[in-house]
Every structure is written in structure tokens, then in C-alpha cells.
């Protein structure tokens, strides 16, 4: 049973294009891909209560595809009872970074820390980006496909 409707991506695209017309890389039936440099600005646009009002960040996750990392944001508008998925990519294997969205949604706190801990993607501007599941001093990020362990 789906409790929230998945918002039509055309409405998300229209809202983003009002302020950042070049930030969308592509879209498909259920998600919109955003340029990594614009992800924070887009999140702020989508949270705006006068717009689509995605007041709740349900989750952030990361997937290692070897050539790039895919970061997935699941958003929910509690007032309007719909949800959306936005995605971005980080290319390379070293010094991966995205802007933190913790100042937009406090729920990003532990989720960004978990992604840093397990995948090695830094969230610039996060006030307390440190390990959350593993101990300080742990070598590497164990959910990466190139992690070899000890």
C-alpha cells in the first residue's frame, strides 16, 4: 500500500526550471537527475513551502557503480501527501564530495554521516561529519566495491 502519491516528474522539472534551468541532467518516469554542483540549491527550491513543499527528507542513499556513485534523495511533502526522488552522481574514486543538505533538512544529519562512513562521500558543510557506525581510525569505507578489507 502506497501512502503517498509519487509526484509527476514534470511538476518537479517545472519548479526547478523556474530558478535553475540548467541544473537538470535528465529524468525518467520516477526521478530527476541533478548536476552535483546544484543539488543543494535544488533541494532548497523543492523544500520551499510556497512551491512543492517537500518538507521531509525521507532518506539519502548511495550506490557504487564503479564508474560513479549515485546519490538518491527521497523527499516527501507531508502537507500535499506526495513524494519524489532526485538523484545526482559523483564521478571518480577519490575525494568525492557533495554539499550537505543538513541546513535544509535536519534528517540529513545521520544519513550523510552514514554515507561518509560506509561509502567515503564527503558532505561539505556538514557540522559533524565523522564516523557513525565504524570506529574512528577505521581504514577505508566498507560498502565501496573497491574496498578490500584488512
C-alpha positions as CSV (number, residue, x, y, z in Angstrom):
1,X,0.0,0.0,0.0
2,X,1.4,3.4,-1.0
3,X,0.7,6.1,1.5
4,X,1.9,9.0,-0.6
5,X,1.4,9.6,-4.3
6,X,4.6,9.9,-6.4
7,X,4.5,13.4,-7.9
8,X,4.7,13.6,-11.6
9,X,8.3,14.5,-12.6
10,X,7.1,17.2,-15.0
11,X,5.9,19.2,-12.0
12,X,9.3,18.8,-10.3
13,X,11.1,19.8,-13.5
14,X,8.9,22.9,-13.9
15,X,9.5,24.0,-10.3
16,X,13.3,23.6,-10.7
17,X,13.5,25.3,-14.1
18,X,11.8,28.4,-12.7
19,X,15.0,29.1,-10.8
20,X,17.8,26.8,-12.1
21,X,17.0,26.0,-15.7
22,X,20.4,24.3,-16.4
23,X,20.5,22.1,-13.3
24,X,18.6,19.1,-14.6
25,X,20.7,16.5,-16.3
26,X,18.0,14.0,-17.3
27,X,14.8,12.5,-15.9
28,X,12.9,9.3,-16.2
29,X,9.4,8.1,-15.1
30,X,10.1,8.4,-11.4
31,X,13.1,10.6,-10.8
32,X,15.0,13.7,-11.8
33,X,18.8,13.8,-12.1
34,X,20.5,17.0,-10.9
35,X,24.0,18.3,-11.6
36,X,26.1,17.7,-8.4
37,X,27.0,21.4,-8.0
38,X,23.3,22.3,-8.0
39,X,22.0,19.6,-5.6
40,X,21.8,21.8,-2.6
41,X,20.1,24.7,-4.4
42,X,17.6,22.3,-6.0
43,X,16.8,20.8,-2.5
44,X,16.2,24.3,-1.2
45,X,13.8,25.0,-4.1
46,X,11.9,21.8,-3.6
47,X,11.5,22.4,0.2
48,X,10.0,25.9,-0.3
49,X,6.6,25.9,1.3
50,X,5.2,28.3,-1.4
51,X,6.3,25.7,-4.0
52,X,6.2,21.9,-3.9
53,X,6.8,21.9,-0.1
54,X,9.0,18.8,0.3
55,X,9.3,19.4,4.0
56,X,10.7,16.0,4.8
57,X,13.8,14.3,3.6
58,X,12.8,10.6,4.0
59,X,16.2,9.2,3.1
60,X,19.5,9.6,1.3
61,X,21.3,6.6,0.0
62,X,24.4,6.0,-2.2
63,X,25.1,3.3,-4.7
64,X,28.6,2.4,-6.0
65,X,28.5,1.7,-9.8
66,X,32.3,1.7,-10.1
67,X,32.4,4.4,-12.7
68,X,30.4,6.7,-10.5
69,X,28.5,6.9,-7.2
70,X,24.7,7.6,-7.4
71,X,23.3,9.6,-4.5
72,X,19.5,9.2,-4.2
73,X,17.3,11.7,-2.2
74,X,13.7,10.5,-1.3
75,X,11.6,13.6,-0.5
76,X,8.1,13.8,1.0
77,X,5.6,16.6,1.1
78,X,3.6,16.0,4.3
79,X,1.1,18.8,3.5
80,X,0.4,17.7,0.0
81,X,0.8,13.9,0.5
82,X,3.2,13.2,-2.3
83,X,6.8,12.1,-2.7
84,X,9.7,12.5,-5.2
85,X,13.1,11.1,-6.0
86,X,16.0,13.2,-7.0
87,X,19.4,11.8,-7.9
88,X,22.9,13.0,-8.6
89,X,26.3,11.5,-9.4
90,X,29.8,11.7,-8.1
91,X,32.5,10.6,-10.5
92,X,35.9,9.1,-9.6
93,X,37.1,7.1,-6.6
94,X,38.9,9.8,-4.6
95,X,38.0,13.0,-2.9
96,X,34.3,12.6,-3.5
97,X,32.2,15.4,-2.2
98,X,28.7,16.9,-2.4
99,X,27.3,19.9,-0.5
100,X,25.5,18.9,2.7
101,X,21.7,19.5,2.9
102,X,21.7,19.4,6.7
103,X,20.7,23.1,6.9
104,X,17.7,22.3,4.7
105,X,16.6,19.1,6.4
106,X,17.9,18.1,9.8
107,X,17.1,14.5,9.0
108,X,20.2,14.6,6.7
109,X,22.5,14.6,9.7
110,X,22.8,10.9,10.4
111,X,22.2,9.8,6.8
112,X,25.1,11.9,5.5
113,X,27.3,10.6,8.2
114,X,26.4,7.0,7.3
115,X,27.2,7.6,3.6
116,X,30.5,9.2,4.6
117,X,31.3,6.3,6.9
118,X,30.4,3.4,4.6
119,X,31.0,4.9,1.1
120,X,33.5,7.7,1.6
121,X,31.5,10.6,0.1
122,X,32.1,13.8,2.0
123,X,29.3,16.2,2.6
124,X,30.8,19.7,2.6
125,X,29.4,22.0,5.2
126,X,28.2,19.2,7.5
127,X,29.0,20.4,11.1
128,X,29.8,16.9,12.5
129,X,30.9,14.7,9.6
130,X,32.5,11.8,11.4
131,X,32.1,8.0,11.5
132,X,28.8,6.8,12.9
133,X,28.8,3.0,12.5
134,X,32.6,2.3,12.5
135,X,35.2,3.5,14.9
136,X,37.5,6.5,14.3
137,X,40.7,5.2,12.7
138,X,38.9,2.5,10.6
139,X,40.8,2.3,7.3
140,X,38.5,2.7,4.3
141,X,34.8,2.6,3.5
142,X,33.5,-0.9,3.5
143,X,30.5,-0.6,1.2
144,X,32.6,0.6,-1.7
145,X,33.1,-2.0,-4.4
146,X,36.9,-1.3,-4.3
147,X,37.1,-2.0,-0.6
148,X,39.5,-4.9,0.1
149,X,39.4,-5.0,3.9
150,X,42.4,-5.9,6.0
